[in-house]
Amino acid sequence: ATETKTVRNTPDVVLPEPYTTAEEPLDSPNSSLYRMKSGNRVATFMIYLSGVEAGGSTAFIYANFSVPVVKNAALFWWNLHKNGQGNADTLHAGCPVLVGDKWVANKWFREHGQEFQRKCGADPDE
């Protein structure tokens, strides 16, 4: 797993584009994932460290749902199918915070080192 990353969103923060798993070729020396030797994100664990008065939900665009900010609530999702292909349903973005400060902590689990924790499979729907 990677180091825990903490993020703060406030009403004056410009939010980045939605994010899903990286689509870089893992065997290319130009790929940041190749150079890190850690592989792609297999899974994400996100904790809401604060609540907000309005806004700030995490929206999963292709899955067509959003999760409101609730202090101490946690989300977990698989970024990759068991066959290693990216899961488009994990495309997500933080909705703008309208009132308050949103703090989250993310922990990302990478491919390398997970070989015996989550078995691979040929079925892309797994």
N, CA and C atoms as an extended XYZ file, in Angstrom:
378
Properties=species:S:1:pos:R:3:atomname:S:1:resname:S:1:resid:I:1 pbc="F F F"
N         0.844       -1.187        0.000 N   ALA     1
C         0.000        0.000        0.000 CA  ALA     1
C         0.880        1.238        0.000 C   ALA     1
N         0.339        2.307       -0.480 N   THR     2
C         1.064        3.564       -0.511 CA  THR     2
C         0.868        4.313        0.798 C   THR     2
N         1.594        5.412        0.936 N   GLU     3
C         1.395        6.278        2.088 CA  GLU     3
C        -0.021        6.845        2.042 C   GLU     3
N        -0.553        7.189        3.200 N   THR     4
C        -1.878        7.791        3.247 CA  THR     4
C        -1.771        9.235        2.782 C   THR     4
N        -2.672        9.636        1.888 N   LYS     5
C        -2.689       11.003        1.372 CA  LYS     5
C        -3.902       11.714        1.950 C   LYS     5
N        -3.686       12.904        2.499 N   THR     6
C        -4.769       13.701        3.052 CA  THR     6
C        -5.061       14.849        2.097 C   THR     6
N        -6.351       15.122        1.864 N   VAL     7
C        -6.777       16.156        0.927 CA  VAL     7
C        -7.805       17.046        1.609 C   VAL     7
N        -7.707       18.352        1.359 N   ARG     8
C        -8.675       19.312        1.891 CA  ARG     8
C        -9.357       20.013        0.727 C   ARG     8
N       -10.697       20.082        0.741 N   ASN     9
C       -11.470       20.831       -0.238 CA  ASN     9
C       -12.315       21.864        0.497 C   ASN     9
N       -12.276       23.092        0.013 N   THR    10
C       -13.080       24.182        0.562 CA  THR    10
C       -13.820       24.850       -0.588 C   THR    10
N       -14.757       25.747       -0.298 N   PRO    11
C       -15.492       26.398       -1.388 CA  PRO    11
C       -14.608       27.123       -2.397 C   PRO    11
N       -13.411       27.569       -2.028 N   ASP    12
C       -12.544       28.297       -2.950 CA  ASP    12
C       -11.543       27.405       -3.686 C   ASP    12
N       -11.614       26.084       -3.508 N   VAL    13
C       -10.692       25.150       -4.166 CA  VAL    13
C       -11.239       24.770       -5.538 C   VAL    13
N       -10.382       24.837       -6.566 N   VAL    14
C       -10.743       24.361       -7.897 CA  VAL    14
C       -10.438       22.868       -7.925 C   VAL    14
N       -11.461       22.063       -8.161 N   LEU    15
C       -11.309       20.613       -8.117 CA  LEU    15
C       -10.705       20.084       -9.406 C   LEU    15
N        -9.900       19.007       -9.313 N   PRO    16
C        -9.309       18.413      -10.520 CA  PRO    16
C       -10.357       17.644      -11.324 C   PRO    16
N        -9.934       17.213      -12.498 N   GLU    17
C       -10.788       16.388      -13.342 CA  GLU    17
C       -11.087       15.063      -12.635 C   GLU    17
N       -12.187       14.389      -13.014 N   PRO    18
C       -12.473       13.073      -12.427 CA  PRO    18
C       -11.316       12.112      -12.637 C   PRO    18
N       -11.178       11.159      -11.724 N   TYR    19
C       -10.052       10.233      -11.752 CA  TYR    19
C       -10.543        8.793      -11.802 C   TYR    19
N        -9.854        7.994      -12.581 N   THR    20
C       -10.032        6.549      -12.553 CA  THR    20
C        -8.636        5.932      -12.549 C   THR    20
N        -8.531        4.634      -12.676 N   THR    21
C        -7.209        4.003      -12.675 CA  THR    21
C        -6.390        4.528      -13.841 C   THR    21
N        -5.091        4.554      -13.666 N   ALA    22
C        -4.202        5.026      -14.721 CA  ALA    22
C        -4.274        4.095      -15.914 C   ALA    22
N        -4.193        4.660      -17.091 N   GLU    23
C        -4.248        3.870      -18.314 CA  GLU    23
C        -2.884        3.821      -19.000 C   GLU    23
N        -1.816        4.149      -18.262 N   GLU    24
C        -0.482        4.113      -18.842 CA  GLU    24
C        -0.044        2.662      -19.057 C   GLU    24
N         0.700        2.386      -20.145 N   PRO    25
C         1.232        1.029      -20.318 CA  PRO    25
C         2.269        0.749      -19.233 C   PRO    25
N         2.084       -0.341      -18.526 N   LEU    26
C         2.957       -0.640      -17.395 CA  LEU    26
C         4.344       -1.099      -17.808 C   LEU    26
N         4.520       -1.469      -19.090 N   ASP    27
C         5.821       -1.962      -19.529 CA  ASP    27
C         6.651       -0.889      -20.232 C   ASP    27
N         6.180        0.334      -20.243 N   SER    28
C         6.905        1.424      -20.883 CA  SER    28
C         7.800        2.136      -19.874 C   SER    28
N         9.083        2.300      -20.165 N   PRO    29
C         9.977        3.024      -19.247 CA  PRO    29
C         9.538        4.468      -19.018 C   PRO    29
N         8.697        5.012      -19.906 N   ASN    30
C         8.187        6.370      -19.742 CA  ASN    30
C         7.026        6.438      -18.755 C   ASN    30
N         6.480        5.314      -18.396 N   SER    31
C         5.340        5.257      -17.492 CA  SER    31
C         5.784        5.484      -16.054 C   SER    31
N         5.081        6.372      -15.351 N   SER    32
C         5.407        6.590      -13.940 CA  SER    32
C         5.177        5.321      -13.130 C   SER    32
N         4.185        4.512      -13.518 N   LEU    33
C         3.923        3.264      -12.811 CA  LEU    33
C         5.061        2.262      -13.009 C   LEU    33
N         5.654        2.255      -14.201 N   TYR    34
C         6.794        1.377      -14.470 CA  TYR    34
C         7.977        1.781      -13.591 C   TYR    34
N         8.229        3.081      -13.521 N   ARG    35
C         9.367        3.569      -12.740 CA  ARG    35
C         9.165        3.346      -11.243 C   ARG    35
N         7.925        3.407      -10.764 N   MET    36
C         7.649        3.197       -9.342 CA  MET    36
C         7.780        1.737       -8.951 C   MET    36
N         7.652        0.835       -9.924 N   LYS    37
C         7.716       -0.605       -9.684 CA  LYS    37
C         6.688       -1.056       -8.645 C   LYS    37
N         5.539       -0.374       -8.643 N   SER    38
C         4.498       -0.736       -7.690 CA  SER    38
C         3.210       -1.165       -8.382 C   SER    38
N         3.096       -0.873       -9.666 N   GLY    39
C         1.894       -1.248      -10.394 CA  GLY    39
C         0.755       -0.265      -10.193 C   GLY    39
N        -0.361       -0.611      -10.784 N   ASN    40
C        -1.533        0.242      -10.753 CA  ASN    40
C        -2.236        0.145       -9.402 C   ASN    40
N        -3.203        1.006       -9.187 N   ARG    41
C        -4.014        0.953       -7.968 CA  ARG    41
C        -5.021       -0.188       -8.087 C   ARG    41
N        -4.900       -1.150       -7.208 N   VAL    42
C        -5.844       -2.262       -7.182 CA  VAL    42
C        -7.118       -1.831       -6.466 C   VAL    42
N        -6.952       -1.118       -5.356 N   ALA    43
C        -8.103       -0.734       -4.543 CA  ALA    43
C        -7.844        0.614       -3.883 C   ALA    43
N        -8.932        1.256       -3.479 N   THR    44
C        -8.864        2.543       -2.783 CA  THR    44
C        -9.692        2.462       -1.519 C   THR    44
N        -9.134        3.006       -0.434 N   PHE    45
C        -9.835        3.146        0.838 CA  PHE    45
C        -9.817        4.631        1.168 C   PHE    45
N       -10.985        5.235        1.311 N   MET    46
C       -11.086        6.666        1.561 CA  MET    46
C       -11.923        6.911        2.814 C   MET    46
N       -11.435        7.786        3.688 N   ILE    47
C       -12.132        8.118        4.929 CA  ILE    47
C       -12.474        9.601        4.922 C   ILE    47
N       -13.725        9.923        5.222 N   TYR    48
C       -14.112       11.322        5.409 CA  TYR    48
C       -13.699       11.721        6.821 C   TYR    48
N       -12.738       12.626        6.926 N   LEU    49
C       -12.231       13.054        8.224 CA  LEU    49
C       -13.056       14.183        8.834 C   LEU    49
N       -13.895       14.799        8.027 N   SER    50
C       -14.744       15.887        8.512 CA  SER    50
C       -16.090       15.819        7.815 C   SER    50
N       -17.042       16.547        8.347 N   GLY    51
C       -18.320       16.722        7.679 CA  GLY    51
C       -18.352       18.104        7.045 C   GLY    51
N       -19.309       18.361        6.189 N   VAL    52
C       -19.502       19.695        5.607 CA  VAL    52
C       -20.972       20.068        5.749 C   VAL    52
N       -21.238       21.360        5.683 N   GLU    53
C       -22.631       21.806        5.770 CA  GLU    53
C       -23.376       21.619        4.448 C   GLU    53
N       -22.648       21.745        3.329 N   ALA    54
C       -23.296       21.586        2.018 CA  ALA    54
C       -22.264       21.212        0.967 C   ALA    54
N       -22.660       20.306        0.051 N   GLY    55
C       -21.812       19.908       -1.069 CA  GLY    55
C       -20.771       18.881       -0.672 C   GLY    55
N       -19.800       18.674       -1.586 N   GLY    56
C       -18.644       17.843       -1.301 CA  GLY    56
C       -18.782       16.349       -1.523 C   GLY    56
N       -19.924       15.878       -1.989 N   SER    57
C       -20.096       14.437       -2.210 CA  SER    57
C       -19.031       13.901       -3.156 C   SER    57
N       -18.756       12.608       -3.063 N   THR    58
C       -17.898       11.925       -4.022 CA  THR    58
C       -18.809       11.281       -5.048 C   THR    58
N       -18.677       11.708       -6.303 N   ALA    59
C       -19.557       11.223       -7.373 CA  ALA    59
C       -18.824       10.193       -8.221 C   ALA    59
N       -19.447        9.047       -8.388 N   PHE    60
C       -18.949        8.001       -9.284 CA  PHE    60
C       -19.748        8.146      -10.576 C   PHE    60
N       -19.110        8.753      -11.576 N   ILE    61
C       -19.798        9.243      -12.761 CA  ILE    61
C       -20.474        8.135      -13.564 C   ILE    61
N       -19.719        7.102      -13.969 N   TYR    62
C       -20.304        6.044      -14.795 CA  TYR    62
C       -21.202        5.103      -14.005 C   TYR    62
N       -20.951        4.962      -12.721 N   ALA    63
C       -21.800        4.109      -11.884 CA  ALA    63
C       -23.087        4.838      -11.490 C   ALA    63
N       -23.129        6.153      -11.737 N   ASN    64
C       -24.332        6.963      -11.543 CA  ASN    64
C       -24.802        7.002      -10.088 C   ASN    64
N       -23.867        7.241       -9.166 N   PHE    65
C       -24.263        7.469       -7.779 CA  PHE    65
C       -23.222        8.346       -7.103 C   PHE    65
N       -23.615        8.930       -5.987 N   SER    66
C       -22.673        9.741       -5.221 CA  SER    66
C       -22.811        9.399       -3.748 C   SER    66
N       -21.745        9.680       -3.010 N   VAL    67
C       -21.706        9.379       -1.584 CA  VAL    67
C       -21.546       10.705       -0.838 C   VAL    67
N       -22.505       11.040        0.024 N   PRO    68
C       -22.399       12.303        0.756 CA  PRO    68
C       -21.287       12.256        1.795 C   PRO    68
N       -20.819       13.418        2.172 N   VAL    69
C       -19.758       13.534        3.176 CA  VAL    69
C       -20.369       13.323        4.559 C   VAL    69
N       -19.905       12.286        5.250 N   VAL    70
C       -20.319       12.003        6.625 CA  VAL    70
C       -19.044       11.768        7.416 C   VAL    70
N       -18.804       12.591        8.413 N   LYS    71
C       -17.582       12.482        9.200 CA  LYS    71
C       -17.396       11.059        9.728 C   LYS    71
N       -16.184       10.539        9.579 N   ASN    72
C       -15.755        9.210       10.020 CA  ASN    72
C       -16.300        8.063        9.176 C   ASN    72
N       -17.034        8.357        8.108 N   ALA    73
C       -17.485        7.306        7.194 CA  ALA    73
C       -16.322        6.921        6.281 C   ALA    73
N       -16.334        5.699        5.795 N   ALA    74
C       -15.260        5.229        4.914 CA  ALA    74
C       -15.850        4.578        3.672 C   ALA    74
N       -15.112        4.688        2.582 N   LEU    75
C       -15.477        4.048        1.314 CA  LEU    75
C       -14.344        3.122        0.908 C   LEU    75
N       -14.702        2.015        0.264 N   PHE    76
C       -13.716        1.103       -0.293 CA  PHE    76
C       -14.212        0.686       -1.656 C   PHE    76
N       -13.301        0.667       -2.643 N   TRP    77
C       -13.682        0.142       -3.956 CA  TRP    77
C       -12.473       -0.470       -4.635 C   TRP    77
N       -12.768       -1.436       -5.525 N   TRP    78
C       -11.741       -2.080       -6.345 CA  TRP    78
C       -11.568       -1.245       -7.601 C   TRP    78
N       -10.365       -0.742       -7.855 N   ASN    79
C       -10.081        0.038       -9.048 CA  ASN    79
C        -9.889       -0.842      -10.276 C   ASN    79
N        -9.440       -2.064      -10.065 N   LEU    80
C        -9.180       -2.991      -11.167 CA  LEU    80
C       -10.049       -4.228      -11.030 C   LEU    80
N       -10.449       -4.762      -12.182 N   HIS    81
C       -11.084       -6.079      -12.184 CA  HIS    81
C       -10.000       -7.108      -11.861 C   HIS    81
N       -10.399       -8.321      -11.553 N   LYS    82
C        -9.426       -9.365      -11.205 CA  LYS    82
C        -8.494       -9.729      -12.361 C   LYS    82
N        -8.903       -9.405      -13.591 N   ASN    83
C        -8.026       -9.688      -14.733 CA  ASN    83
C        -7.027       -8.554      -14.971 C   ASN    83
N        -7.035       -7.529      -14.124 N   GLY    84
C        -6.087       -6.433      -14.232 CA  GLY    84
C        -6.557       -5.247      -15.043 C   GLY    84
N        -7.707       -5.377      -15.684 N   GLN    85
C        -8.252       -4.269      -16.464 CA  GLN    85
C        -8.885       -3.236      -15.533 C   GLN    85
N        -8.803       -1.962      -15.933 N   GLY    86
C        -9.405       -0.895      -15.149 CA  GLY    86
C       -10.916       -1.015      -15.100 C   GLY    86
N       -11.493       -0.640      -13.983 N   ASN    87
C       -12.945       -0.656      -13.797 CA  ASN    87
C       -13.460        0.761      -14.029 C   ASN    87
N       -14.116        0.991      -15.166 N   ALA    88
C       -14.606        2.325      -15.519 CA  ALA    88
C       -15.583        2.871      -14.482 C   ALA    88
N       -16.259        1.995      -13.768 N   ASP    89
C       -17.223        2.463      -12.760 CA  ASP    89
C       -16.548        3.181      -11.593 C   ASP    89
N       -15.211        3.130      -11.528 N   THR    90
C       -14.515        3.827      -10.443 CA  THR    90
C       -14.163        5.269      -10.804 C   THR    90
N       -14.511        5.711      -12.020 N   LEU    91
C       -14.286        7.110      -12.373 CA  LEU    91
C       -15.035        7.961      -11.361 C   LEU    91
N       -14.319        8.802      -10.638 N   HIS    92
C       -14.948        9.560       -9.567 CA  HIS    92
C       -14.356       10.964       -9.468 C   HIS    92
N       -15.114       11.826       -8.810 N   ALA    93
C       -14.677       13.200       -8.600 CA  ALA    93
C       -15.331       13.726       -7.345 C   ALA    93
N       -14.672       14.672       -6.721 N   GLY    94
C       -15.253       15.356       -5.573 CA  GLY    94
C       -16.134       16.485       -6.065 C   GLY    94
N       -17.378       16.499       -5.630 N   CYS    95
C       -18.265       17.616       -5.970 CA  CYS    95
C       -17.806       18.843       -5.185 C   CYS    95
N       -18.073       20.036       -5.695 N   PRO    96
C       -17.629       21.241       -4.991 CA  PRO    96
C       -18.217       21.323       -3.579 C   PRO    96
N       -17.382       21.731       -2.641 N   VAL    97
C       -17.841       22.007       -1.279 CA  VAL    97
C       -18.476       23.399       -1.315 C   VAL    97
N       -19.719       23.491       -0.902 N   LEU    98
C       -20.425       24.770       -0.920 CA  LEU    98
C       -20.259       25.526        0.393 C   LEU    98
N       -20.333       24.784        1.504 N   VAL    99
C       -20.161       25.392        2.820 CA  VAL    99
C       -19.383       24.416        3.695 C   VAL    99
N       -18.260       24.868        4.250 N   GLY   100
C       -17.470       24.038        5.147 CA  GLY   100
C       -16.144       23.626        4.553 C   GLY   100
N       -15.409       22.801        5.271 N   ASP   101
C       -14.127       22.233        4.841 CA  ASP   101
C       -14.277       20.720        4.786 C   ASP   101
N       -13.887       20.133        3.667 N   LYS   102
C       -13.928       18.682        3.509 CA  LYS   102
C       -12.502       18.155        3.599 C   LYS   102
N       -12.277       17.260        4.537 N   TRP   103
C       -10.988       16.586        4.688 CA  TRP   103
C       -11.192       15.104        4.463 C   TRP   103
N       -10.371       14.508        3.600 N   VAL   104
C       -10.411       13.065        3.376 CA  VAL   104
C        -8.996       12.509        3.458 C   VAL   104
N        -8.904       11.249        3.788 N   ALA   105
C        -7.631       10.525        3.743 CA  ALA   105
C        -7.817        9.357        2.790 C   ALA   105
N        -6.851        9.177        1.892 N   ASN   106
C        -6.884        8.083        0.923 CA  ASN   106
C        -5.722        7.135        1.169 C   ASN   106
N        -6.013        5.856        1.070 N   LYS   107
C        -4.979        4.819        1.113 CA  LYS   107
C        -5.157        4.004       -0.157 C   LYS   107
N        -4.100        3.918       -0.963 N   TRP   108
C        -4.172        3.187       -2.219 CA  TRP   108
C        -3.366        1.909       -2.110 C   TRP   108
N        -3.939        0.829       -2.603 N   PHE   109
C        -3.280       -0.474       -2.605 CA  PHE   109
C        -2.859       -0.761       -4.036 C   PHE   109
N        -1.578       -1.010       -4.228 N   ARG   110
C        -0.998       -1.202       -5.550 CA  ARG   110
C        -0.926       -2.684       -5.918 C   ARG   110
N        -0.743       -2.937       -7.214 N   GLU   111
C        -0.696       -4.314       -7.721 CA  GLU   111
C         0.431       -5.129       -7.102 C   GLU   111
N         1.636       -4.584       -7.110 N   HIS   112
C         2.778       -5.344       -6.610 CA  HIS   112
C         2.654       -5.515       -5.103 C   HIS   112
N         2.835       -6.744       -4.662 N   GLY   113
C         2.702       -7.053       -3.246 CA  GLY   113
C         1.317       -7.558       -2.865 C   GLY   113
N         0.410       -7.586       -3.831 N   GLN   114
C        -0.954       -8.042       -3.560 CA  GLN   114
C        -1.256       -9.389       -4.208 C   GLN   114
N        -0.259      -10.002       -4.828 N   GLU   115
C        -0.473      -11.214       -5.614 CA  GLU   115
C        -1.150      -12.329       -4.838 C   GLU   115
N        -0.871      -12.414       -3.549 N   PHE   116
C        -1.429      -13.498       -2.746 CA  PHE   116
C        -2.640      -13.057       -1.934 C   PHE   116
N        -2.976      -11.777       -2.007 N   GLN   117
C        -4.118      -11.243       -1.264 CA  GLN   117
C        -5.405      -11.283       -2.080 C   GLN   117
N        -5.285      -11.007       -3.382 N   ARG   118
C        -6.449      -10.985       -4.281 CA  ARG   118
C        -6.069      -11.759       -5.528 C   ARG   118
N        -6.653      -12.928       -5.673 N   LYS   119
C        -6.314      -13.793       -6.794 CA  LYS   119
C        -6.829      -13.194       -8.096 C   LYS   119
N        -6.035      -13.378       -9.158 N   CYS   120
C        -6.432      -12.865      -10.465 CA  CYS   120
C        -7.476      -13.794      -11.085 C   CYS   120
N        -8.072      -13.319      -12.161 N   GLY   121
C        -9.067      -14.110      -12.868 CA  GLY   121
C        -9.181      -13.632      -14.287 C   GLY   121
N        -9.717      -14.451      -15.141 N   ALA   122
C        -9.859      -14.088      -16.554 CA  ALA   122
C       -11.150      -13.325      -16.839 C   ALA   122
N       -12.125      -13.428      -15.967 N   ASP   123
C       -13.426      -12.801      -16.183 CA  ASP   123
C       -13.361      -11.320      -15.830 C   ASP   123
N       -13.560      -10.420      -16.825 N   PRO   124
C       -13.472       -8.988      -16.537 CA  PRO   124
C       -14.590       -8.482      -15.624 C   PRO   124
N       -15.622       -9.269      -15.422 N   ASP   125
C       -16.725       -8.844      -14.550 CA  ASP   125
C       -16.467       -9.182      -13.085 C   ASP   125
N       -15.372       -9.837      -12.800 N   GLU   126
C       -15.036      -10.154      -11.394 CA  GLU   126
C       -14.319       -8.990      -10.756 C   GLU   126
